[in-house]
Every structure is written in C-alpha cells, then in structure tokens.
Amino acid sequence: MARFHIQDVRSLENAPTSPASLRSKIGEMILSSTVARAKVEAINTETGEYRVVLQGTLDKEEGRFEGK
C-alpha cells in the first residue's frame, strides 16, 4: 500500500474525476490515518447529489503499516 502524506491532501482536488481514481486516493488516505470519520453535510434525494466531509489524522509514524 502506498503511504499517504499530509502533502498529498491537496492532490485530491486535482485527481481525475473518475470514481475509481478518487476511491483509490481517498482509500489510501483513510488507511494511512490513525483516526478517520465522515460527516454527511448535504444530500439531495431528487438529484442524487451529496456532500460528505472526511476528517482525520494522518499517521506520522513512518513505516507503521509497511511492516517496518
């Protein structure tokens, strides 16, 4: 698994808009976090539009999840 660092957070805004690519980047971020939570800010049942806010703390201990 690739480590997700604090410097990578801004790259989420520039990620390709495909759901698979965004899923991969957000998944890496969540798995590299010591704490993660989500809050649904808005949902429109007529259009299917939604807004979800992720909040967490990235693990700063290098190698923690890489078997080092």
Phi and psi in radians as a Rosetta constraint file:
Dihedral C 1 N 2 CA 2 C 2 CIRCULARHARMONIC -1.311 0.35
Dihedral N 2 CA 2 C 2 N 3 CIRCULARHARMONIC 2.412 0.35
Dihedral C 2 N 3 CA 3 C 3 CIRCULARHARMONIC -1.323 0.35
Dihedral N 3 CA 3 C 3 N 4 CIRCULARHARMONIC 2.442 0.35
Dihedral C 3 N 4 CA 4 C 4 CIRCULARHARMONIC -1.863 0.35
Dihedral N 4 CA 4 C 4 N 5 CIRCULARHARMONIC 2.181 0.35
Dihedral C 4 N 5 CA 5 C 5 CIRCULARHARMONIC -1.941 0.35
Dihedral N 5 CA 5 C 5 N 6 CIRCULARHARMONIC 2.844 0.35
Dihedral C 5 N 6 CA 6 C 6 CIRCULARHARMONIC -0.976 0.35
Dihedral N 6 CA 6 C 6 N 7 CIRCULARHARMONIC -0.569 0.35
Dihedral C 6 N 7 CA 7 C 7 CIRCULARHARMONIC -1.181 0.35
Dihedral N 7 CA 7 C 7 N 8 CIRCULARHARMONIC -0.325 0.35
Dihedral C 7 N 8 CA 8 C 8 CIRCULARHARMONIC -1.472 0.35
Dihedral N 8 CA 8 C 8 N 9 CIRCULARHARMONIC -0.225 0.35
Dihedral C 8 N 9 CA 9 C 9 CIRCULARHARMONIC -1.027 0.35
Dihedral N 9 CA 9 C 9 N 10 CIRCULARHARMONIC -0.805 0.35
Dihedral C 9 N 10 CA 10 C 10 CIRCULARHARMONIC -1.072 0.35
Dihedral N 10 CA 10 C 10 N 11 CIRCULARHARMONIC -0.450 0.35
Dihedral C 10 N 11 CA 11 C 11 CIRCULARHARMONIC -1.156 0.35
Dihedral N 11 CA 11 C 11 N 12 CIRCULARHARMONIC -0.316 0.35
Dihedral C 11 N 12 CA 12 C 12 CIRCULARHARMONIC -1.069 0.35
Dihedral N 12 CA 12 C 12 N 13 CIRCULARHARMONIC -0.613 0.35
Dihedral C 12 N 13 CA 13 C 13 CIRCULARHARMONIC -1.223 0.35
Dihedral N 13 CA 13 C 13 N 14 CIRCULARHARMONIC -0.436 0.35
Dihedral C 13 N 14 CA 14 C 14 CIRCULARHARMONIC -1.735 0.35
Dihedral N 14 CA 14 C 14 N 15 CIRCULARHARMONIC 0.058 0.35
Dihedral C 14 N 15 CA 15 C 15 CIRCULARHARMONIC -1.178 0.35
Dihedral N 15 CA 15 C 15 N 16 CIRCULARHARMONIC 2.604 0.35
Dihedral C 15 N 16 CA 16 C 16 CIRCULARHARMONIC -0.968 0.35
Dihedral N 16 CA 16 C 16 N 17 CIRCULARHARMONIC 2.642 0.35
Dihedral C 16 N 17 CA 17 C 17 CIRCULARHARMONIC -1.430 0.35
Dihedral N 17 CA 17 C 17 N 18 CIRCULARHARMONIC 0.111 0.35
Dihedral C 17 N 18 CA 18 C 18 CIRCULARHARMONIC -1.234 0.35
Dihedral N 18 CA 18 C 18 N 19 CIRCULARHARMONIC 2.386 0.35
Dihedral C 18 N 19 CA 19 C 19 CIRCULARHARMONIC -0.983 0.35
Dihedral N 19 CA 19 C 19 N 20 CIRCULARHARMONIC -0.638 0.35
Dihedral C 19 N 20 CA 20 C 20 CIRCULARHARMONIC -1.139 0.35
Dihedral N 20 CA 20 C 20 N 21 CIRCULARHARMONIC -0.726 0.35
Dihedral C 20 N 21 CA 21 C 21 CIRCULARHARMONIC -1.177 0.35
Dihedral N 21 CA 21 C 21 N 22 CIRCULARHARMONIC -0.776 0.35
Dihedral C 21 N 22 CA 22 C 22 CIRCULARHARMONIC -1.140 0.35
Dihedral N 22 CA 22 C 22 N 23 CIRCULARHARMONIC -0.696 0.35
Dihedral C 22 N 23 CA 23 C 23 CIRCULARHARMONIC -1.039 0.35
Dihedral N 23 CA 23 C 23 N 24 CIRCULARHARMONIC -0.744 0.35
Dihedral C 23 N 24 CA 24 C 24 CIRCULARHARMONIC -1.098 0.35
Dihedral N 24 CA 24 C 24 N 25 CIRCULARHARMONIC -0.835 0.35
Dihedral C 24 N 25 CA 25 C 25 CIRCULARHARMONIC -1.144 0.35
Dihedral N 25 CA 25 C 25 N 26 CIRCULARHARMONIC -0.766 0.35
Dihedral C 25 N 26 CA 26 C 26 CIRCULARHARMONIC -1.192 0.35
Dihedral N 26 CA 26 C 26 N 27 CIRCULARHARMONIC -0.649 0.35
Dihedral C 26 N 27 CA 27 C 27 CIRCULARHARMONIC -1.061 0.35
Dihedral N 27 CA 27 C 27 N 28 CIRCULARHARMONIC -0.763 0.35
Dihedral C 27 N 28 CA 28 C 28 CIRCULARHARMONIC -1.056 0.35
Dihedral N 28 CA 28 C 28 N 29 CIRCULARHARMONIC -0.719 0.35
Dihedral C 28 N 29 CA 29 C 29 CIRCULARHARMONIC -1.124 0.35
Dihedral N 29 CA 29 C 29 N 30 CIRCULARHARMONIC -0.802 0.35
Dihedral C 29 N 30 CA 30 C 30 CIRCULARHARMONIC -1.131 0.35
Dihedral N 30 CA 30 C 30 N 31 CIRCULARHARMONIC -0.754 0.35
Dihedral C 30 N 31 CA 31 C 31 CIRCULARHARMONIC -1.209 0.35
Dihedral N 31 CA 31 C 31 N 32 CIRCULARHARMONIC -0.366 0.35
Dihedral C 31 N 32 CA 32 C 32 CIRCULARHARMONIC -1.620 0.35
Dihedral N 32 CA 32 C 32 N 33 CIRCULARHARMONIC 0.149 0.35
Dihedral C 32 N 33 CA 33 C 33 CIRCULARHARMONIC -1.799 0.35
Dihedral N 33 CA 33 C 33 N 34 CIRCULARHARMONIC 2.597 0.35
Dihedral C 33 N 34 CA 34 C 34 CIRCULARHARMONIC -1.545 0.35
Dihedral N 34 CA 34 C 34 N 35 CIRCULARHARMONIC -0.442 0.35
Dihedral C 34 N 35 CA 35 C 35 CIRCULARHARMONIC -2.440 0.35
Dihedral N 35 CA 35 C 35 N 36 CIRCULARHARMONIC 2.392 0.35
Dihedral C 35 N 36 CA 36 C 36 CIRCULARHARMONIC -2.615 0.35
Dihedral N 36 CA 36 C 36 N 37 CIRCULARHARMONIC 2.459 0.35
Dihedral C 36 N 37 CA 37 C 37 CIRCULARHARMONIC -2.609 0.35
Dihedral N 37 CA 37 C 37 N 38 CIRCULARHARMONIC 2.812 0.35
Dihedral C 37 N 38 CA 38 C 38 CIRCULARHARMONIC -2.252 0.35
Dihedral N 38 CA 38 C 38 N 39 CIRCULARHARMONIC 2.552 0.35
Dihedral C 38 N 39 CA 39 C 39 CIRCULARHARMONIC -2.290 0.35
Dihedral N 39 CA 39 C 39 N 40 CIRCULARHARMONIC 2.214 0.35
Dihedral C 39 N 40 CA 40 C 40 CIRCULARHARMONIC -1.442 0.35
Dihedral N 40 CA 40 C 40 N 41 CIRCULARHARMONIC 1.981 0.35
Dihedral C 40 N 41 CA 41 C 41 CIRCULARHARMONIC -1.545 0.35
Dihedral N 41 CA 41 C 41 N 42 CIRCULARHARMONIC -0.603 0.35
Dihedral C 41 N 42 CA 42 C 42 CIRCULARHARMONIC -2.717 0.35
Dihedral N 42 CA 42 C 42 N 43 CIRCULARHARMONIC 2.604 0.35
Dihedral C 42 N 43 CA 43 C 43 CIRCULARHARMONIC -2.615 0.35
Dihedral N 43 CA 43 C 43 N 44 CIRCULARHARMONIC 2.330 0.35
Dihedral C 43 N 44 CA 44 C 44 CIRCULARHARMONIC -2.018 0.35
Dihedral N 44 CA 44 C 44 N 45 CIRCULARHARMONIC 1.873 0.35
Dihedral C 44 N 45 CA 45 C 45 CIRCULARHARMONIC -1.221 0.35
Dihedral N 45 CA 45 C 45 N 46 CIRCULARHARMONIC -0.357 0.35
Dihedral C 45 N 46 CA 46 C 46 CIRCULARHARMONIC -1.360 0.35
Dihedral N 46 CA 46 C 46 N 47 CIRCULARHARMONIC -0.690 0.35
Dihedral C 46 N 47 CA 47 C 47 CIRCULARHARMONIC -1.807 0.35
Dihedral N 47 CA 47 C 47 N 48 CIRCULARHARMONIC -0.306 0.35
Dihedral C 47 N 48 CA 48 C 48 CIRCULARHARMONIC 1.475 0.35
Dihedral N 48 CA 48 C 48 N 49 CIRCULARHARMONIC 0.020 0.35
Dihedral C 48 N 49 CA 49 C 49 CIRCULARHARMONIC -1.265 0.35
Dihedral N 49 CA 49 C 49 N 50 CIRCULARHARMONIC 2.503 0.35
Dihedral C 49 N 50 CA 50 C 50 CIRCULARHARMONIC -2.513 0.35
Dihedral N 50 CA 50 C 50 N 51 CIRCULARHARMONIC 2.813 0.35
Dihedral C 50 N 51 CA 51 C 51 CIRCULARHARMONIC -2.393 0.35
Dihedral N 51 CA 51 C 51 N 52 CIRCULARHARMONIC 2.091 0.35
Dihedral C 51 N 52 CA 52 C 52 CIRCULARHARMONIC -2.140 0.35
Dihedral N 52 CA 52 C 52 N 53 CIRCULARHARMONIC 2.320 0.35
Dihedral C 52 N 53 CA 53 C 53 CIRCULARHARMONIC -1.869 0.35
Dihedral N 53 CA 53 C 53 N 54 CIRCULARHARMONIC 2.222 0.35
Dihedral C 53 N 54 CA 54 C 54 CIRCULARHARMONIC -1.730 0.35
Dihedral N 54 CA 54 C 54 N 55 CIRCULARHARMONIC 2.418 0.35
Dihedral C 54 N 55 CA 55 C 55 CIRCULARHARMONIC -2.396 0.35
Dihedral N 55 CA 55 C 55 N 56 CIRCULARHARMONIC 2.390 0.35
Dihedral C 55 N 56 CA 56 C 56 CIRCULARHARMONIC -2.982 0.35
Dihedral N 56 CA 56 C 56 N 57 CIRCULARHARMONIC -3.011 0.35
Dihedral C 56 N 57 CA 57 C 57 CIRCULARHARMONIC -2.268 0.35
Dihedral N 57 CA 57 C 57 N 58 CIRCULARHARMONIC 2.101 0.35
Dihedral C 57 N 58 CA 58 C 58 CIRCULARHARMONIC -1.283 0.35
Dihedral N 58 CA 58 C 58 N 59 CIRCULARHARMONIC 2.460 0.35
Dihedral C 58 N 59 CA 59 C 59 CIRCULARHARMONIC -1.222 0.35
Dihedral N 59 CA 59 C 59 N 60 CIRCULARHARMONIC 2.170 0.35
Dihedral C 59 N 60 CA 60 C 60 CIRCULARHARMONIC -1.637 0.35
Dihedral N 60 CA 60 C 60 N 61 CIRCULARHARMONIC -0.092 0.35
Dihedral C 60 N 61 CA 61 C 61 CIRCULARHARMONIC -1.417 0.35
Dihedral N 61 CA 61 C 61 N 62 CIRCULARHARMONIC 1.806 0.35
Dihedral C 61 N 62 CA 62 C 62 CIRCULARHARMONIC -1.057 0.35
Dihedral N 62 CA 62 C 62 N 63 CIRCULARHARMONIC 2.374 0.35
Dihedral C 62 N 63 CA 63 C 63 CIRCULARHARMONIC 1.405 0.35
Dihedral N 63 CA 63 C 63 N 64 CIRCULARHARMONIC 0.007 0.35
Dihedral C 63 N 64 CA 64 C 64 CIRCULARHARMONIC -0.992 0.35
Dihedral N 64 CA 64 C 64 N 65 CIRCULARHARMONIC -0.738 0.35
Dihedral C 64 N 65 CA 65 C 65 CIRCULARHARMONIC -1.771 0.35
Dihedral N 65 CA 65 C 65 N 66 CIRCULARHARMONIC 0.134 0.35
Dihedral C 65 N 66 CA 66 C 66 CIRCULARHARMONIC -1.881 0.35
Dihedral N 66 CA 66 C 66 N 67 CIRCULARHARMONIC 0.250 0.35
Dihedral C 66 N 67 CA 67 C 67 CIRCULARHARMONIC 1.335 0.35
Dihedral N 67 CA 67 C 67 N 68 CIRCULARHARMONIC 0.319 0.35
